Amino acid sequence: MSFLAALALATALGPSNGLRPIQVPTPPMVCFPIEAPPTVDATSWMVWSVEEDAELGSFNPDTQRAPASITKLMTAILVAERAALTNTVVISATADATPIGFVGQPDVRQGEVWTVRDLMVNILVQSGNDAAVALAEHVSGNLPAFIALMNERAAALGMTRTVFVNPHGLDTAGHLSTARDLIYLGRAGLAYPEILRLSRIKATSFDPGGRPMELTATNRDLGIFPGLYGLKTGDTLAAGQTFLSYTVGQDDSYLVVVLGSRNRRQMTRELIAWGQTALGPRDRFFAAASGTDLTIDLPEWYLPRIAAAGPLDGGNPGSATSTPLTDSLDTAFRLLLPVVLGGGA
């Protein structure tokens, strides 16, 4: 019989059989065997597991920042709830006068007639600020009423540190959100199949009133980064580059938000790649220590991952809530811990 097998047997039998359990000390953790999050060029970020509905990691997640055009996802949600896609919208002078986002961006013009669907494509694909105003006016009749709806919905979603001042995300005093709040917004957006479909469009064209125009997605990674299906980019002077992405992986789906970056594409890619390493066997293994008397000094960044993985049900060995199964699992954990900490498979 091997030493480990004998040790496990002795521990399992316990003192009632004339054997004294041997306490196996936890070896010092020289190097944590799981990769830390990458150093990201962003003021704040968060990675979220859609399947587990839980955070995997973050940096400054509750710091208020200008969200830029990620704002338009809230506009799209309210429109999807309150207007038929086939409805027609006459572009107002207010929408016409709204600044475009970049030189050469196709605009909407006063008196033109657009469908709600085409305006939705405009805001989700090309990030049209004027189209967002046209949709807000269509839903609520005027901008103040629509902005009130935006903030009511934000509160309902638990976006406690978000204040919307406009429907498009152009820099405006007091227009602020956080990485955590925008994850909640993205989670809400996943419930609308039409929004998911429209945010995946890479290029399209319109011809309102005989004025042909071509639109190319501001999300340059559509069709390039595997599994990335949206949701909304942003870029203003105050906000820097922002991106709320939705990626479908083999075993999980992820929402990743990056705020205040100079390279949202690369930072998002690195965070997605890191998120895809989470909730593997080692994460499940360390999660099993939750609620036991094992003392393990885990890095602070790692705590959300084991919380997402979730502890095993049951109590501490010998406690009122322990069972033979949980006691055996605890014994196995103690025996295997040196292997895991030592960088085993």
C-alpha positions as CSV (number, residue, x, y, z in Angstrom):
1,M,0.0,0.0,0.0
2,S,1.4,3.4,-0.9
3,F,2.1,6.0,1.7
4,L,-0.7,8.3,0.5
5,A,-3.2,5.4,0.4
6,A,-2.3,4.4,4.0
7,L,-2.5,8.0,5.1
8,A,-6.0,8.4,3.6
9,L,-7.1,5.2,5.2
10,A,-5.8,6.2,8.6
11,T,-7.5,9.5,8.4
12,A,-10.8,8.1,7.2
13,L,-10.9,5.4,10.0
14,G,-10.2,8.0,12.7
15,P,-9.5,7.5,16.4
16,S,-12.4,5.2,17.1
17,N,-10.4,2.4,15.4
18,G,-7.3,3.0,17.5
19,L,-5.6,5.2,15.0
20,R,-4.7,8.8,15.4
21,P,-5.3,11.1,12.4
22,I,-2.2,12.7,11.1
23,Q,-2.4,16.4,10.5
24,V,-0.9,17.2,7.1
25,P,0.3,20.9,7.0
26,T,-0.4,23.0,4.0
27,P,2.9,23.6,2.2
28,P,3.9,27.2,1.6
29,M,2.6,28.7,-1.6
30,V,5.7,29.9,-3.4
31,C,4.0,30.6,-6.7
32,F,0.2,30.5,-7.1
33,P,-0.5,27.9,-9.8
34,I,-3.2,29.9,-11.7
35,E,-2.4,32.8,-13.9
36,A,-3.3,36.3,-12.7
37,P,-5.3,38.7,-14.8
38,P,-3.3,40.5,-17.5
39,T,-2.2,44.0,-16.9
40,V,-4.7,45.9,-18.9
41,D,-4.5,49.4,-20.4
42,A,-7.9,50.5,-19.0
43,T,-9.1,52.7,-16.1
44,S,-11.6,49.9,-15.2
45,W,-12.8,46.6,-16.5
46,M,-14.8,43.5,-15.6
47,V,-15.1,39.9,-16.9
48,W,-18.4,38.2,-16.3
49,S,-19.5,34.5,-16.8
50,V,-22.9,34.5,-18.4
51,E,-23.6,30.8,-17.5
52,E,-22.6,31.2,-13.9
53,D,-24.0,34.8,-13.7
54,A,-21.0,35.8,-11.8
55,E,-17.9,38.0,-11.9
56,L,-14.6,36.3,-12.8
57,G,-12.4,39.3,-12.2
58,S,-12.3,43.1,-12.3
59,F,-10.3,46.3,-11.8
60,N,-11.9,49.4,-10.3
61,P,-15.3,48.1,-11.2
62,D,-17.2,50.7,-9.3
63,T,-15.3,53.8,-10.4
64,Q,-17.5,56.1,-12.3
65,R,-16.5,56.9,-15.9
66,A,-18.0,58.3,-19.0
67,P,-19.4,55.3,-20.9
68,A,-19.5,56.9,-24.3
69,S,-21.6,55.0,-26.9
70,I,-22.2,51.9,-24.7
71,T,-25.1,54.2,-23.6
72,K,-26.9,53.3,-26.9
73,L,-27.4,49.8,-25.6
74,M,-29.8,51.2,-23.0
75,T,-31.5,53.2,-25.8
76,A,-31.9,50.1,-27.9
77,I,-33.4,48.1,-25.0
78,L,-36.0,50.7,-24.3
79,V,-36.9,51.0,-28.0
80,A,-37.1,47.2,-28.3
81,E,-39.6,47.2,-25.5
82,R,-41.7,50.1,-26.6
83,A,-41.7,50.4,-30.4
84,A,-42.4,48.0,-33.3
85,L,-39.4,47.6,-35.6
86,T,-41.7,48.3,-38.6
87,N,-42.8,51.7,-37.2
88,T,-41.7,54.7,-39.2
89,V,-39.9,57.7,-37.8
90,V,-39.8,61.2,-39.3
91,I,-36.4,62.8,-38.5
92,S,-36.8,66.0,-36.4
93,A,-34.7,69.1,-36.4
94,T,-33.3,68.1,-33.0
95,A,-32.1,64.8,-34.3
96,D,-30.7,66.4,-37.4
97,A,-28.7,68.9,-35.3
98,T,-27.1,66.2,-33.1
99,P,-23.4,66.0,-33.7
100,I,-22.1,62.9,-35.6
101,G,-19.4,60.8,-34.0
102,F,-16.6,61.0,-36.6
103,V,-15.8,62.6,-39.9
104,G,-17.6,61.0,-42.8
105,Q,-20.1,59.2,-40.6
106,P,-23.5,58.9,-42.4
107,D,-26.1,61.1,-40.8
108,V,-29.9,61.3,-40.6
109,R,-31.6,64.5,-42.0
110,Q,-34.7,66.4,-41.0
111,G,-37.8,65.2,-42.8
112,E,-36.4,61.8,-43.8
113,V,-38.5,58.8,-43.0
114,W,-36.7,55.9,-41.4
115,T,-38.0,52.6,-39.9
116,V,-37.3,51.9,-36.3
117,R,-35.3,48.8,-37.3
118,D,-33.1,50.8,-39.6
119,L,-32.5,53.4,-36.9
120,M,-31.7,50.6,-34.5
121,V,-29.2,49.2,-37.0
122,N,-27.7,52.7,-37.2
123,I,-27.1,53.1,-33.5
124,L,-25.8,49.5,-32.9
125,V,-23.7,49.2,-36.0
126,Q,-22.5,52.7,-36.9
127,S,-23.2,54.3,-33.5
128,G,-25.3,57.1,-34.9
129,N,-25.9,59.8,-32.3
130,D,-28.6,61.5,-34.3
131,A,-30.3,58.2,-34.9
132,A,-30.4,57.7,-31.1
133,V,-32.1,61.0,-30.6
134,A,-34.7,60.2,-33.3
135,L,-35.5,56.9,-31.6
136,A,-35.7,58.6,-28.2
137,E,-38.2,61.1,-29.5
138,H,-40.2,58.4,-31.2
139,V,-40.6,56.4,-28.0
140,S,-41.2,59.3,-25.5
141,G,-42.0,62.3,-27.5
142,N,-39.1,64.3,-26.2
143,L,-35.6,63.8,-24.8
144,P,-36.2,64.6,-21.1
145,A,-39.0,62.0,-20.9
146,F,-36.8,59.4,-22.6
147,I,-33.8,60.1,-20.3
148,A,-36.1,59.7,-17.3
149,L,-37.0,56.2,-18.7
150,M,-33.3,55.4,-19.1
151,N,-32.5,56.2,-15.4
152,E,-35.6,54.4,-14.2
153,R,-34.6,51.3,-16.0
154,A,-31.0,51.6,-14.8
155,A,-32.2,51.7,-11.2
156,A,-34.3,48.6,-11.9
157,L,-31.3,46.8,-13.2
158,G,-29.2,47.6,-10.1
159,M,-27.1,50.1,-11.9
160,T,-26.7,52.1,-8.7
161,R,-23.8,54.3,-9.9
162,T,-25.1,55.2,-13.3
163,V,-26.7,58.5,-14.4
164,F,-27.8,59.0,-18.0
165,V,-28.1,62.5,-19.3
166,N,-28.5,61.7,-23.0
167,P,-29.5,58.7,-25.2
168,H,-26.2,58.5,-27.2
169,G,-23.2,58.9,-24.9
170,L,-21.6,62.0,-26.2
171,D,-19.6,63.7,-23.4
172,T,-22.0,65.6,-21.1
173,A,-21.4,66.6,-17.5
174,G,-22.8,64.0,-15.1
175,H,-23.3,61.3,-17.8
176,L,-21.5,58.5,-15.9
177,S,-21.5,54.7,-15.3
178,T,-19.2,52.0,-14.0
179,A,-17.8,48.7,-15.3
180,R,-20.1,46.7,-12.9
181,D,-23.2,48.7,-13.9
182,L,-22.5,48.2,-17.6
183,I,-22.1,44.5,-17.1
184,Y,-25.6,44.6,-15.7
185,L,-26.7,46.5,-18.7
186,G,-25.1,43.9,-21.0
187,R,-26.7,41.1,-19.1
188,A,-30.1,42.7,-19.7
189,G,-29.4,43.2,-23.4
190,L,-28.8,39.5,-23.9
191,A,-32.6,39.0,-23.4
192,Y,-33.4,40.7,-26.7
193,P,-32.7,38.5,-29.7
194,E,-33.2,41.4,-32.1
195,I,-30.5,43.4,-30.4
196,L,-28.1,40.5,-30.5
197,R,-28.8,40.0,-34.2
198,L,-28.4,43.7,-35.1
199,S,-25.2,44.1,-33.0
200,R,-23.6,41.3,-35.1
201,I,-24.0,43.2,-38.4
202,K,-20.6,44.0,-39.9
203,A,-21.7,46.2,-42.8
204,T,-25.0,47.3,-44.4
205,S,-26.6,50.0,-46.5
206,F,-29.6,52.3,-46.4
207,D,-31.4,54.4,-48.9
208,P,-33.7,56.8,-47.0
209,G,-35.5,59.0,-49.6
210,G,-33.1,58.2,-52.4
211,R,-29.9,59.0,-50.4
212,P,-27.8,55.8,-50.5
213,M,-25.4,55.3,-47.6
214,E,-23.0,52.6,-46.5
215,L,-22.5,51.7,-42.8
216,T,-19.6,49.7,-41.4
217,A,-19.5,48.4,-37.9
218,T,-17.4,50.3,-35.3
219,N,-16.8,46.9,-33.8
220,R,-13.8,45.9,-35.9
221,D,-13.5,42.5,-34.4
222,L,-16.8,41.1,-35.7
223,G,-16.0,38.1,-37.9
224,I,-12.3,38.3,-36.8
225,F,-12.2,37.4,-33.1
226,P,-13.7,33.9,-32.6
227,G,-17.1,33.9,-30.9
228,L,-17.4,37.7,-30.5
229,Y,-21.0,38.8,-31.2
230,G,-21.3,42.3,-30.0
231,L,-22.4,44.3,-28.1
232,K,-21.4,48.0,-28.2
233,T,-18.3,50.1,-28.7
234,G,-17.7,53.7,-27.6
235,D,-15.0,56.4,-28.0
236,T,-15.1,60.0,-26.8
237,L,-12.5,62.5,-25.5
238,A,-13.6,62.2,-21.9
239,A,-14.3,58.4,-22.0
240,G,-11.4,57.2,-24.1
241,Q,-12.1,53.9,-25.8
242,T,-14.8,51.8,-24.3
243,F,-16.2,48.4,-25.2
244,L,-18.9,46.1,-23.8
245,S,-18.4,42.8,-25.6
246,Y,-20.3,39.5,-25.7
247,T,-18.4,36.4,-26.6
248,V,-19.6,32.8,-26.8
249,G,-17.0,30.2,-25.9
250,Q,-17.0,26.4,-25.9
251,D,-17.9,26.0,-22.3
252,D,-19.2,29.4,-21.3
253,S,-20.2,32.8,-22.6
254,Y,-18.7,36.1,-21.4
255,L,-19.5,39.7,-21.0
256,V,-16.4,41.9,-20.9
257,V,-16.4,45.6,-20.4
258,V,-13.3,47.9,-20.8
259,L,-13.5,51.6,-19.9
260,G,-10.9,54.3,-20.4
261,S,-8.6,52.4,-22.7
262,R,-6.3,53.4,-25.6
263,N,-6.7,50.0,-27.3
264,R,-10.1,48.5,-26.5
265,R,-9.7,45.7,-29.0
266,Q,-6.5,44.3,-27.7
267,M,-7.5,44.7,-24.0
268,T,-10.8,43.0,-24.7
269,R,-9.0,40.1,-26.4
270,E,-6.6,39.6,-23.5
271,L,-9.4,39.7,-20.9
272,I,-11.6,37.2,-22.9
273,A,-8.6,34.9,-23.2
274,W,-8.0,35.1,-19.5
275,G,-11.7,34.6,-18.7
276,Q,-11.7,31.4,-20.8
277,T,-9.1,29.9,-18.4
278,A,-11.5,30.4,-15.4
279,L,-13.8,27.9,-13.8
280,G,-11.5,25.0,-14.7
281,P,-10.6,22.0,-12.5
282,R,-8.3,24.0,-10.3
283,D,-10.9,26.7,-9.7
284,R,-13.4,24.0,-8.7
285,F,-10.8,22.4,-6.5
286,F,-10.0,25.6,-4.5
287,A,-13.7,26.4,-4.3
288,A,-14.1,23.1,-2.3
289,A,-12.1,24.7,0.5
290,S,-14.8,27.3,1.0
291,G,-16.5,26.7,4.4
292,T,-13.8,24.3,5.6
293,D,-11.2,24.9,8.3
294,L,-8.4,24.9,5.7
295,T,-6.4,28.0,5.8
296,I,-5.1,29.1,2.3
297,D,-3.8,32.5,1.5
298,L,-5.4,33.1,-1.9
299,P,-4.7,36.2,-4.0
300,E,-7.4,38.8,-3.8
301,W,-8.0,38.8,-7.5
302,Y,-8.7,35.1,-7.3
303,L,-11.6,35.3,-4.8
304,P,-14.3,36.1,-7.4
305,R,-13.3,33.0,-9.4
306,I,-13.8,30.6,-6.6
307,A,-17.0,32.4,-5.6
308,A,-18.2,31.8,-9.2
309,A,-17.1,28.2,-9.1
310,G,-19.0,27.7,-5.8
311,P,-18.2,25.6,-2.7
312,L,-19.3,22.0,-2.3
313,D,-22.3,21.5,-0.1
314,G,-21.6,20.2,3.4
315,G,-19.8,21.2,6.5
316,N,-16.4,20.9,8.2
317,P,-15.2,17.4,9.2
318,G,-16.6,16.5,12.5
319,S,-19.1,19.3,12.6
320,A,-22.9,19.0,13.0
321,T,-23.3,19.4,9.2
322,S,-20.6,17.0,8.1
323,T,-21.3,13.7,6.4
324,P,-19.1,10.7,5.4
325,L,-19.0,12.1,1.9
326,T,-18.0,15.6,2.8
327,D,-15.4,14.2,5.3
328,S,-13.9,12.1,2.5
329,L,-13.8,15.0,0.2
330,D,-12.1,17.1,2.8
331,T,-9.5,14.3,3.3
332,A,-8.9,14.1,-0.4
333,F,-8.6,17.8,-0.6
334,R,-5.9,17.8,2.1
335,L,-4.0,15.0,0.3
336,L,-4.2,16.5,-3.1
337,L,-3.5,20.1,-2.1
338,P,0.3,19.8,-2.3
339,V,0.0,18.5,-5.8
340,V,-2.2,21.3,-6.9
341,L,-0.1,24.0,-5.3
342,G,3.0,22.4,-6.8
343,G,1.6,22.9,-10.4
344,G,0.2,19.5,-11.1
345,A,-2.0,18.7,-14.0
